[in-house]
Amino acid sequence: MSDKLDYVQQLETQITTTKATLEKLKGERDQTMIAVQHEEVENLEKYLDEAQINLQNLSGTAEDAWHELKEALEGLMGNIRASLSRLLGDSEDNSES
C-alpha cells in the first residue's frame, strides 16, 4: 500500500472512532441533563409548597409579625424564579441542539 492510502485509512479510523466517542458522550450528557432537570423540578415543587404554606400562615399572622413571613416568602419566591429560570434556560438549550 502507498503511504497516502495508509494515511487515509488511519484518518478514516480515527474519524469513525471519534464519532462513536462523541455519540457516547452526547448520550451521557443527555442523561445528565435529564437528571438535573428532574432535580430542579423537585426543588421547584418544594419551594412552591413552602410558599403556599407560608402564604396561608401570612393570612393568619398578627400585624407586627407578618414582616418575618414576608421576608421568608420573598426568599422562597426568589428561589422559585431562579429555579424556573434554570429550567427554562435548559429547555431552550435543548431545543437548539
HELIX and SHEET records of a PDB file:
HELIX    1   1 ASP A    3  SER A   59  1                                  57    
HELIX    2   2 TRP A   66  GLU A   96  1                                  31    
END                                                                             
